[in-house]
Amino acid sequence: MDGIHDLGGQPGFGRVDHNEGEPVFKARWEAKVFTLVNAAARAGAYQSVDQFRHAVERIDPEAYLKHGYYGRWLGGLETLLVEAGILSTETITARARILGERPGDLIAARPQAAAPNDGGIPCTASAPKAPLYALNDQVRSSELSPKGHTRLPSYARGKPGLITACHGTWIYPDASAHAIECPQQFLYTVSFDSADLGFEERFLLNLDLFEPYLTLSEPTA
């Protein structure tokens, strides 16, 4: 899906800096959220990491930018807990008020009456027996902008690339995120020229992309 979460290649966000020795959790509440997310999976709030990622993608866009990494996790978790029927929005709100929530506070969670099942980029209905593409095949990524979850970033859609590795079959996230039954799909490493992706600096960018995301490029004359 297209949303605020798909920030790759977007201008205005600066460098991603990493500090050696940075703590895993910067505050106690982040560790609690980490624990809750893992416990919620065991309680049946979600069945796959893809489903959890899609819930994070669906939180309020402003909250996505302001609440930080584990704040996004918390918003996604609240969405899943409500959609799974484990907690209600009213129960969560009542607890938040006890803990000091104020009217007008930004709420990240945006649960739907029914968990979305519209899927991402469609895949083959039957299990593929062999990979469609071989090393050094010239391919082009899909131009689709699906409503559902996908691991194909928007900046790499409709772009030419080169197959540099095949990793066998894996669970297909576009279906898994929506609890849609689907055979495993072949996964490839595709190498892109940064110029084709719209970047000013020249470099090769490698993305792991699933077979349904790709088509064989037409040979040039």
N, C-alpha and C positions, 0 to 999 in steps of 0.2 A: 504494500500500500504506500501511497505518497502521504507524507506527514512531517511534522516538525522533527521527528526522530531521524529522518534521512538527511543528515547534515553533511555527508561526504561531498567534498568539492564545492561546498557553499562558501562564498566570500564573507569576510567580516568577523570570523571567529578566532583568527590568529592561530599560533602554534599550539600543539598539544605538548605541554611540558611535563617531564617526569623527573621527580626528585628521588635520588638514591636514598634508601632508608626511610621512605615515607611509610607511615603506619597503615596497616590494612584498614583499620577503622579510625576515623578522626574524632568520633564521638561515641559515647556508650549506646545511643539509640540506633546507630548504624549496625552495631553487632546484634542488637535485638531484631532489627528488620531482617538481617541475614538468617537468623535462627527461625523467625516466623515464616519466611518464604520456604525454607526447607521443610518445616513442620506442616505447612499448608498443603504441600504436594502429597505427603503421607495421609493427610485428612481428606484427600480427594478434591481439592480446590482446582487442581489442574493436572493434566496427564503427561505433559511434555514440556521441555524447555521452549519449544516453538510457541506453544499456547501461552506460556508466561511472557515471552518476548512480545507477542501480539497485544497482550493486555497492557504492557508498558507503552507500546506504540499508541494506544488509544486514550491515554490520559490527557488531561487538559493541556493544550500546547504551551500556555504560559507557565504552568507548573513544571512542564518538562524542562524548560530552560532555567527555572529559578530554584527548584527543589533539590538539585544535585543528584548524584548517582543513586544512592540508597533512598532518597526521597521519591525517585521515579519507581524504584522497586516497590515502595510502600503503596503508592497510588495504584500500580498495576495489581498488587496483591489484594487491595480492597475491592477493586473491580471484580477479580476472580472469585473472591469469597461471597460477594453478593450474587453474582451470576450462577454460582454453584448451589446457592440456597443455604450456605453454612451460616452466614450472618445477613442481617438486613441493613440497609442504609440507615434506618432509624436507630438501630442498636449501635452502629459505629458512631453516628452523630452524637448520641447521648453520652457515650464514653468520652468522645473528644471534648464535649462541654465540661465534663467533670475534670478533665486534665487541663482546662484553660483555653479551649477554643473560643474564638471571638467571632461575632457576626461580621461577615465580610471577609473572613480568612479565605485564602485561595484553596480550593478543594481540587485535588488531582484526579481522583477516581471518577469515572464516567461509565458505570455499569449499564448494560442494556437489558431490556426485559427478557431477551433470549440471547444466549451467547452467539456471536456471529459465525455463520458457517458458509460464507460466500467464497472461501478459498482464494488462492493467489493465481499464479500462472498455471493453466491446466497441464496435466501430465498424461502419459499413456495409460490406458485402462488395464492393459495386461503387462506382466513383468517383462522388462527387456532382457533378452538372452545374451546380447553382446553389445558393447558400446557402439554408438553410431559414428563416433569420431576417433581418429587416430592422431598420434603425435605429429605436430607440424601442420595439421589441417587448419586452413583459414576459415574462421567462423564469424558470425555476426550475432550479437546479443539481441534478445527480444526488445521490441519497442513498447510492449504492453505496460500499462500503469494500473495494475489490478487493485480492486478494493480490499482484498484480503492480504494476509502476510506473505512476503516474499523476501528472499535473501539477495535479490538482484538490485543493487543500489541504483537510484535514478540517474546518477551521472554516467553510469556505464550502460545505459539502455540504447539499443540501436547502433552499437559501435563495433568496429571490426577488431578481431583479436586472433591469437594464435594458440592452439592447444599445445601445452607444454607438459602435461601430466594427466593421467587418468587414475582415479583413486577407488575404482570399483563402485558398488552400489551402496547407497545410504538412505536412511529415512528421509522422505521428501518434506521439507519444512512447510511448503505452501499448502500441503494437505494436512500435515500433522498439527499445525497451529489451529485448525478448525475441526479436529477430530474426524476428518474425512479419511476413510480407508483408501489406501493407495499403495501399489507395489513400490518397493525401493527403486530409486533412480540413480543412474550413473552420475558421478561427480568428477569434474575436470578442473585443473588449473588452467586458466586462460590468461595469456600475457597481452596487455594493451600498451600501445604507445601513448604516452601522456598527452601528446599533441592532439590525438584523436578524441581525447576525453575533455579537451578544452582547457588544459593547464598550460601556463606559460613556461614553466621549467620542463626540460626534456628528461624523461626517465621512463623505465618500464614498470608497469603496475601489474602485479599478479593477483587475480581474484579466483577463488574457488566457486565455480558455478555449476549448477545442475543441468543435465541434458535438455530438459524442456525449455530452458532459457536460451538455447542456442539453435542456430540454423547454419548450414554449410554456405559459405560465401560463394557467389558466382565467380568463376575464373575471369580474370581481367584479360582484355584482348591484347 
